[in-house]
């Protein structure tokens, strides 16, 4: 070691701890954790500095710091640790029932449960004691039209509600932009609604609606033996149509970013299903047949020997979401990564019983393939190139109706064979799983969570695929008791939010929720 280097080290060690902490705060968390192992001084500075400890807790929990909270850093650190401990122990301090309204449309997003009442909405903000989020209820009595379907975005105080006008085959759909608090026309929208007229559709329609920042997207699907689908994306603030594609092979979609869309494609030929990533800015808004459309890349499923009956892609929250400023949330789920669940129902040739798989794919897996595809349009990625080490496939059958079973890095499945009183939760936050391993080596109480094991073949339990299917994704899984039903009817589905779990009994006309 030369004299200049020795002098630099001595100077660093002679600085006040507060100044050393300021320098350390400029590091990313991985580098910060490495610095803890450099020397006793750095370890002591990090272990006693509230800002650095809070930064580390946010990293392990995959949270972002709230920008509109009045708590100081010490208060946020306490809340963050208490919150993570509650999830580790699956400890929910509050539970309550909510009556189910007569309308058929509902939504659970951003901690708000909304139910349509023909022309209005009944809304409940679910509470979270740790984050100091109170329960709040409000009603929007009349939007001025009958609500066929809708979604909400709590971060933008936005309702996107679909109105059907006319009858098939002369049907048109108005998509209205209203405020979530009052139901009035949204002030950020230049037009009160946008209109789409499905072409050459002769059967009843179903809709899939999503919001991401300034974009709204609607998938119009025929309920027919040979259905056709149309996916339309608008800039809801200007009313400009950004994308319009049409094809019978389009089954579902979800926003990856505000500019990228993940589309589920199931062809009628011998090719396996695909997850295609489309760049919205590559389209003009004019109608394009999907076979003529350009996509960035397509992620293939394993080769199949079963007919695909349906596919649904789900992911919450959307990339641009953040809590409403009025909640003053100290922290919330980070948008840097989340999982997509692709639920696929199939009918194997050798079995009359339908099977259902849930493929869990993290955002990082998708974006890694997007990065590799910049110079190769329509790049086809075979299953073995991306799936085995970048996803996790389950043989599960989640509800076809109560589909909010994924949030952030978590996925929930109600165990109906246990009278609907238990649920299984999967958490694919790899940092939480690693911390569990460390905690298992201490004297802390035994954790409820178990690490997901090494890759195992799905084929022994599923006959849908024509090749061996192995997948592995770091994570953990736990089983919990949900709140008991107060009626003779068991719970039929479970849904998950950032701070709560919601159970549903359509026969009892009730929801129930447990919240932290």
Buried (B, 14 or more C-beta within 10 A) or exposed (E): EEEEEEEEEEEEEEBEEEEBBBEBEEBEBEEBBEBBEEEEBBEEBBEEBBBBBBBBBBBBBBBBBBEEBEBEBEBBBBBBBBBBEBBBBBEBEBBBBBEBBEBEBBBBBBBBBBBBBBBBBBBBBBBBBBBBBEEEEBEBEEBEBEBBBBBBBBBBBBBBBBBBEEEEEEBEBBBBBBBBBEBEBBEBBEBBBBEBEBEEBEBEBBBBBBBBBBBBBBBBBBEEEEBBBBBBBBBBBBBBBBBBBBBBBBBBBBBBBBBBBBBBBBBEEEBBBBBBBBBBEEBEBEBBEBEEBEBBBBBBBBBBEBBBBBBBBBBBBBBBBBBBEEBBBBBBBBBEBBBBBBBBBBBBEEEEEBBBBBBBBBBEBBBEBBEBBEEEEEBBBBBEBBBBEBBBBBEBBBBEEBBBBBBBBBBBBBBBEEEBBBBBBBBBBBBBBBBBEEBEEEEEEEBBBEBBEEBEEBBEEBBBBEEEBBBBBBBBBBBBEBBBBEEEBBBBBBBBBBBBBBBBBBEBEBBBBBBB
